[in-house]
């Protein structure tokens, strides 16, 4: 199919321009001046999409999702089918999910299990990071093998002792292997052993409500772990990417390392920009809806996170989409906050929520595209196939209405979860049309995609390594 998207304002990481986007098959073939001979000749026989009054942006790339992820005796509520469909509704055309190595198992077995979950079910393209739960000689060898298969990033945890936790020595070994394999280590940076002590003490005092999830995971223990992860990466000579950064102290550690020229990168998530510890402290058990790790912080951290996005000390906005239904799943933690499944649904709302930052003057339009699409594509080996509107790139394109009004609600969202963390929030801006590799997934506000359209992406290495 040939498609001509005309009349819109094309937004790139460097600015905006009036341009017509020419699509032939799965790829963009040109960006042409409006009314040019090239555009006019291409229009013959092409389907025309009128983007007048709209923004035309690259499909967003969410490099932190957890579809069908087991946690605490249950599993995240979105399948790869439902989660990728919801992502498309929100203007995301690529996800990178996390395959998990089981303790005592191999990386290969974990990756194969996630391939089986996703293959033939995704509405948009997808890739995998690999969670390394058991650092040993065999898993380090497998890291190198998986890089050759396009899995070029590996996540380690300083949290969750007994589940995902790795010691500093194990982390150092994995970082050394990542250095030798040209891979990127992603780090969940919270001091898990200290947190476990605080959790045990709180429960012994009868402090069982959801708000104690945040109190027992203080921001200083995220800042400390972030600094420690950066120090280990420097010793190893490896890059490090801090996932879901939530606090000023952790951001300061990243900024200091970057100022010194270290390959230290970080993401934040919409929940840390728009929600707070006040939500965790809602009456009754309502706070359970907002239990995630790291926890929501005091509101004063939000201004610093927005500043970090402006200065590029925070390079990416991802969702950490990990949905658990309030009924039956979050309720596993009634009477014991430590048993509440950790995670907030959000894969559908990242583009809209961060656009509120544009409207508020927190970030520019170009930066909006950069943190949602271009930088994650470059950081995780998908650029220029993804994350940019350019000749030869995949035709992953979003036509976005910057004036449309909508109210976020579980009654209208498309994620397979029974609540919204942003219930009733009124936002300006809405996805109108979405193309994935030249195929319409959302067409003038209607879903026309298909399960199984999405392809597994063999990723390259981090573009930002120096």
C-alpha positions as a printed Julia matrix, in Angstrom:
466×3 Matrix{Float64}:
   0.0     0.0    0.0
   1.14    3.53  -0.8
   0.11    6.2    1.71
   0.51    9.96   1.61
   0.18   11.81   4.92
  -0.34   15.46   4.11
  -1.19   18.73   5.78
   0.41   18.0    9.13
   3.35   19.31  11.11
   6.15   16.74  11.22
   7.94   16.7   14.58
  11.49   15.36  14.81
  14.07   15.43  17.62
  15.46   18.6   16.05
  12.28   20.56  15.5
   9.18   20.85  13.34
   8.49   21.26   9.65
   5.57   21.29   7.27
   6.09   18.14   5.22
   4.22   15.34   3.5
   5.21   11.82   4.47
   5.36    9.29   1.65
   4.98    5.61   2.53
   5.41    2.7    0.16
   4.91   -0.75   1.64
   6.54   -1.01   5.07
   8.93    1.93   4.71
   8.98    5.69   4.49
  10.32    6.65   1.08
  10.48   10.43   1.43
   9.5    13.56   3.3
   8.41   16.05   0.65
   7.57   19.73   0.66
   3.81   20.3    0.63
   2.53   20.55  -2.9
   5.85   19.55  -4.42
   6.06   17.64  -7.69
   7.26   14.6   -5.74
   4.28   14.67  -3.41
   1.81   15.32  -6.22
   3.11   12.5   -8.4
   3.18   10.11  -5.44
  -0.43   10.97  -4.57
  -1.71    9.25  -7.68
  -2.98    5.85  -6.57
  -1.96    6.42  -2.93
  -4.29    6.51   0.03
  -4.26   10.02   1.44
  -4.37   10.76   5.17
  -5.33   14.35   5.94
  -3.27   15.44   8.93
  -4.34   19.09   8.86
  -4.09   20.6   12.31
  -2.3    17.47  13.53
   1.23   16.56  14.57
   2.93   13.76  12.64
   5.43   11.94  14.83
   7.41    8.71  14.81
   5.7     5.81  16.53
   6.69    5.78  20.18
   9.1     3.15  21.52
   8.43    1.83  25.04
  11.53    0.02  26.24
  10.16   -1.06  29.63
   7.06   -3.27  29.71
   6.09   -6.45  31.55
   3.47   -8.45  29.68
   2.41  -11.79  31.19
   5.0   -11.39  33.95
   4.77  -13.71  36.99
   4.96  -11.94  40.34
   4.04  -13.07  43.85
   1.87  -16.0   42.82
   0.03  -14.2   40.03
   0.83  -12.72  36.62
   0.49   -9.28  35.08
  -2.94   -8.91  33.53
  -2.02   -7.9   29.98
  -1.07  -10.58  27.51
   1.14   -9.68  24.57
  -2.05   -9.48  22.51
  -3.96   -7.12  24.8
  -0.91   -5.12  25.92
   0.38   -4.36  22.44
  -3.1    -3.45  21.25
  -3.39   -0.97  24.13
   0.08    0.36  23.34
  -1.0     1.07  19.77
  -4.07    2.96  21.01
  -1.63    5.23  22.83
   0.71    5.82  19.89
   3.36    3.25  20.78
   4.43    1.09  17.85
   7.35   -0.8   19.45
   7.82   -2.35  22.88
  10.85   -4.02  24.42
   9.66   -6.42  27.1
  11.64   -8.41  29.68
  12.26  -12.13  29.36
  13.15  -13.7   32.7
  15.79  -16.24  33.64
  14.5   -18.41  36.46
  16.78  -19.06  39.42
  18.77  -22.16  38.55
  17.65  -21.99  34.92
  19.35  -20.74  31.8
  18.99  -17.51  29.87
  18.08  -19.57  26.82
  15.15  -21.26  28.56
  13.85  -17.9   29.78
  14.14  -16.26  26.38
  12.48  -19.2   24.65
   9.56  -19.0   27.09
   8.99  -15.33  26.28
   9.27  -15.94  22.54
   6.52  -18.52  22.93
   4.31  -16.05  24.81
   4.72  -13.27  22.27
   5.11  -14.89  18.86
   1.99  -14.57  16.73
   0.16  -12.41  19.26
   1.6    -8.88  19.09
  -0.2    -6.08  17.27
   3.03   -4.06  17.01
   6.72   -4.89  16.77
   8.56   -6.08  19.86
  11.95   -7.01  21.26
  13.31   -8.43  24.48
  15.71   -7.49  27.22
  16.89  -10.37  29.4
  16.55  -10.4   33.18
  19.58  -12.2   34.63
  18.46  -13.71  37.92
  21.37  -16.1   38.4
  24.8   -14.71  37.53
  27.29  -17.52  36.97
  29.82  -18.68  34.41
  27.14  -20.25  32.21
  24.84  -17.24  32.19
  27.75  -14.92  31.37
  28.58  -17.08  28.34
  24.94  -17.0   27.32
  24.9   -13.21  27.49
  27.42  -13.1   24.68
  25.4   -15.62  22.66
  22.17  -13.68  23.06
  23.78  -10.44  21.9
  24.37  -12.21  18.59
  20.62  -12.9   18.44
  19.63   -9.28  18.95
  19.07   -9.33  22.71
  21.62   -6.68  23.58
  20.54   -5.53  27.05
  20.42   -7.33  30.37
  18.64   -6.32  33.56
  19.98   -6.91  37.05
  18.39   -6.22  40.42
  19.74   -4.78  43.63
  16.22   -5.4   45.02
  14.08   -8.47  45.73
  16.45  -10.79  47.63
  15.62  -14.42  46.99
  13.91  -13.64  43.67
  15.93  -11.44  41.32
  18.6   -10.01  43.63
  22.28  -10.08  42.65
  25.21   -9.3   44.93
  27.65   -6.54  44.09
  30.18   -9.14  43.04
  27.71  -10.8   40.69
  26.73   -7.45  39.25
  30.38   -6.62  38.61
  30.89   -9.92  36.76
  27.82   -9.34  34.62
  28.95   -5.8   33.85
  32.37   -7.06  32.79
  30.68   -9.51  30.45
  28.45   -6.76  29.09
  31.54   -4.64  28.41
  33.15   -7.48  26.46
  29.91   -8.24  24.55
  29.06   -4.56  23.77
  25.81   -4.96  25.71
  24.03   -2.58  28.09
  23.27   -3.41  31.72
  19.92   -2.14  32.99
  19.77   -1.77  36.76
  16.91   -1.83  39.23
  18.67    0.28  41.83
  17.21   -0.09  45.32
  19.02   -1.49  48.34
  16.95   -4.65  48.67
  18.58   -6.13  51.76
  18.06   -2.94  53.76
  14.49   -2.64  52.46
  13.73   -6.17  53.64
  14.77   -5.2   57.16
  12.51   -2.14  57.1
   9.58   -4.18  55.73
   9.97   -6.83  58.44
  10.12   -4.19  61.17
   7.04   -2.38  59.83
   4.98   -5.57  59.69
   6.03   -6.51  63.22
   4.62   -3.17  64.37
   1.32   -3.88  62.63
   1.97   -1.34  59.88
   0.27   -3.21  57.05
  -1.47   -0.56  54.91
  -0.32    0.18  51.33
   1.32    3.46  52.31
   3.99    1.55  54.22
   5.23    0.15  50.92
   6.62    3.61  50.23
   7.8     4.29  53.76
   9.88    1.09  53.83
  11.51    1.88  50.47
  12.93    5.36  51.27
  14.4     7.5   48.53
  17.85    7.4   50.13
  18.04    3.66  49.48
  17.35    4.28  45.8
  19.95    7.04  45.67
  22.52    4.86  47.46
  21.96    1.92  45.15
  22.08    4.13  42.07
  25.45    5.53  43.13
  26.7     2.01  43.86
  25.56    0.72  40.47
  27.31    3.6   38.73
  30.51    2.93  40.73
  30.45   -0.76  39.79
  29.91    0.14  36.14
  32.86    2.49  36.23
  35.09   -0.22  37.69
  33.91   -2.65  35.01
  34.22   -0.11  32.21
  30.64   -0.87  31.2
  27.6     1.27  30.43
  24.73    1.3   32.9
  21.11    2.29  32.38
  19.1     3.0   35.53
  15.49    1.95  35.08
  12.44    3.75  36.53
  14.38    6.47  38.37
  12.05    8.2   40.82
  14.01   10.44  43.15
  16.2    13.54  43.2
  19.13   11.83  44.93
  19.35    9.11  42.31
  19.12   11.72  39.55
  22.0    13.65  41.11
  24.15   10.51  41.05
  23.4     9.99  37.34
  24.02   13.64  36.51
  27.38   13.62  38.3
  28.51   10.5   36.44
  27.45   11.94  33.08
  29.25   15.2   33.84
  32.38   13.1   34.32
  31.91   11.45  30.93
  30.7     8.07  32.15
  28.27    6.02  30.06
  25.51    6.35  32.66
  21.93    6.67  31.44
  18.52    6.7   33.09
  14.8     6.64  32.42
  11.85    7.82  34.41
   8.18    6.92  34.08
   4.91    8.9   33.91
   3.85    7.71  37.37
   6.8     9.53  38.92
   5.98   12.69  36.98
   2.25   12.79  37.76
   1.5    10.62  40.82
   2.88   10.82  44.33
   3.08    9.27  47.79
  -0.27   10.92  48.48
  -1.84    8.34  46.15
  -0.24    5.49  48.1
  -1.83    6.93  51.24
  -5.4     6.97  49.88
  -8.13    5.8   52.23
  -8.67    2.13  52.92
  -6.99   -0.21  50.48
  -7.18    2.24  47.54
  -3.46    2.93  47.86
  -2.75   -0.61  46.64
  -3.54    0.57  43.11
  -0.42    2.72  43.3
   2.05    0.16  44.68
   5.08   -0.06  42.4
   8.83   -0.21  42.95
  10.52    2.15  43.38
   7.49    3.64  45.11
   5.79    6.89  44.32
   7.61    9.78  45.96
   6.76   13.11  47.55
   5.6    15.65  44.97
   8.69   17.83  45.37
  10.73   15.3   43.37
   8.62   15.87  40.25
  10.07   19.26  39.3
  13.57   17.81  39.42
  12.57   14.88  37.21
  11.15   17.24  34.61
  14.37   19.25  34.81
  16.32   16.04  34.3
  14.34   15.39  31.13
  15.17   18.86  29.85
  18.89   18.5   30.58
  19.12   14.91  29.24
  20.3    13.54  32.58
  17.08   11.57  32.17
  17.22   10.28  28.62
  14.01    8.28  28.21
  10.44    8.06  29.44
   9.22    4.46  29.65
   6.15    3.07  31.37
   7.29    0.07  33.42
   3.84   -1.17  32.41
   3.06   -3.98  34.85
  -0.72   -4.22  35.32
  -2.38   -6.13  38.13
  -6.13   -5.94  38.63
  -7.3    -4.33  41.86
  -9.75   -7.16  42.48
  -8.18  -10.52  43.25
  -4.6    -9.48  42.33
  -3.79   -6.32  44.3
  -6.08   -7.73  46.99
  -3.53  -10.48  47.62
  -1.92   -7.87  49.87
  -4.92   -7.16  52.1
  -3.48   -7.04  55.59
   0.16   -7.2   54.36
   1.44   -4.5   52.0
   4.49   -6.63  51.15
   2.23   -9.08  49.29
   0.65   -6.48  47.0
   1.82   -7.19  43.42
   4.1    -4.34  42.37
   3.15   -2.46  39.23
   1.06    0.25  37.59
  -0.67    0.04  34.19
   0.39    2.74  31.77
   1.43    1.52  28.31
  -1.55    3.29  26.74
  -1.02    6.72  28.25
   2.69    7.64  28.08
   2.48    9.77  24.93
  -0.6    11.65  26.14
   0.74   12.24  29.63
   4.13   13.5   28.5
   2.35   15.8   26.04
   0.9    17.53  29.11
   4.52   18.39  29.91
   4.77   20.09  26.52
   1.62   22.09  27.2
   2.93   23.06  30.65
   6.27   24.23  29.25
   8.27   21.47  30.94
   9.65   20.05  27.67
   9.62   21.15  24.03
   7.79   19.34  21.24
  11.06   18.03  19.84
  12.08   16.73  23.26
   8.68   15.01  23.59
   9.48   13.01  20.46
  13.04   12.43  21.58
  12.27   10.9   25.0
   9.32    8.84  23.75
  10.69    7.57  20.44
  14.11    8.59  19.14
  16.32    8.15  22.19
  14.88    4.79  23.28
  15.34    3.55  19.71
  18.96    4.72  19.69
  19.67    3.53  23.22
  18.52   -0.01  22.47
  19.75   -0.64  18.95
  16.62    0.09  16.91
  17.61    3.36  15.21
  17.11    4.42  12.42
  14.65    1.62  11.69
  12.54    2.94  14.57
  12.19    6.27  16.35
  12.44    8.65  13.4
  10.52    9.72  10.29
  13.15    9.43   7.57
  13.58    7.77   4.19
  14.29    4.07   4.71
  12.86    3.96   8.23
   9.94    1.71   9.08
   6.63    3.45   8.47
   5.77    3.57  12.16
   3.85    6.82  12.19
   1.41    8.55  14.54
  -0.95   11.33  13.56
  -1.65   13.18  16.81
  -4.39   15.71  17.5
  -2.89   18.27  19.91
  -6.21   19.97  20.61
  -8.44   16.98  21.34
  -9.74   16.62  24.88
 -10.11   13.31  26.68
 -10.59   11.94  30.16
  -8.51    8.94  31.18
 -10.63    6.17  32.68
 -10.76    2.41  33.1
 -14.14    2.59  31.39
 -12.52    3.64  28.13
  -8.93    2.4   28.21
  -7.88   -0.74  26.36
  -5.48   -2.31  28.87
  -6.66   -5.55  30.45
  -6.89   -4.18  33.96
  -9.84   -3.1   36.08
  -8.63    0.33  37.2
  -6.72    3.35  35.95
  -4.04    5.03  38.02
  -5.12    8.29  36.35
  -8.89    7.83  36.7
 -10.72   11.03  35.81
  -7.62   12.95  34.72
  -8.49   15.34  31.9
  -5.79   15.69  29.26
  -5.36   17.57  26.02
  -4.07   15.64  23.0
  -5.04   12.28  21.55
  -3.8     9.77  19.02
  -5.82    9.88  15.8
  -4.07    7.45  13.43
  -1.28    4.9   13.88
   0.71    3.03  11.26
   2.96    0.08  12.05
   5.28   -0.78   9.18
   2.87    0.86   6.77
  -0.21   -0.95   8.07
  -3.02    0.95   9.76
  -3.46   -0.1   13.38
  -5.54    2.88  14.5
  -7.43    4.57  11.67
  -9.17    7.85  12.5
  -9.77    6.72  16.07
 -10.79    3.13  15.26
  -8.74   -0.01  15.91
  -8.09   -1.88  12.65
  -4.95   -3.77  13.65
  -4.48   -7.5   13.86
  -3.03   -9.92  16.36
   0.23  -11.3   15.01
   1.16   -8.31  12.84
   4.05   -7.45  15.17
   7.48   -8.89  14.41
  10.34   -9.73  16.75
  13.12   -7.17  16.41
  16.78   -8.16  16.3
  18.4    -5.19  18.02
  21.85   -3.72  17.63
  23.92   -2.09  20.35
  23.54    1.22  22.17
  24.24    4.16  19.83
  25.43    6.32  22.72
  28.4     4.24  23.82
  31.7     6.12  23.63
